[in-house]
Amino acid sequence: MWYINTKRDIIFFSIFFFTFCVYVIGMIVPVMEVDAAQYASISDQILHSKSFLQIKHRDFEYLDKPPLLFWLSAISIHFFGATSFAFKLPSVLGLLLAIYSTCRFCNLYYKKETSIVAATILANSQAFFIMSNDCRTDNLLIGFSCFAIWKISSYITLITLRHINVI
């Protein structure tokens, strides 16, 4: 089970806690210029025009990127307002999904401690800190890819359909 019962578990839990605090603080930082600002503008325009299928930027068709990031950001902006936090929330949740999926994937083949170390290394990598500030489609891609690898591996390893469940 996933209980905190040793000194090492307390250390890893505190590392995860402080890493999560850094991610939350990073969500408050203003959106980076050029790409992330453009994506935030597109998400805001989708929300105001209520046209989720015709993606436009400054009244011109925008066909460069897959629209899932824009859709999720528009929904987040709808619920939390036009803030940096609302725009970055779907991307950071994608990164957290990648960290959780990595931990669970490693738990299939290794001991609990090894899976926690793998998730800690991934969460504290410089790439994840940068990706949490510069929101792009890569964040969602890595989250869903790690999740799919974990679920397929759990099905192959344990050969039961109950492991296809989301949690």
Helices and strands as residue ranges (DSSP letters): H 7-28, H 35-49, E 56-57, E 60-61, H 68-80, H 84-109, H 112-123, H 126-133, H 137-158, G 161-164
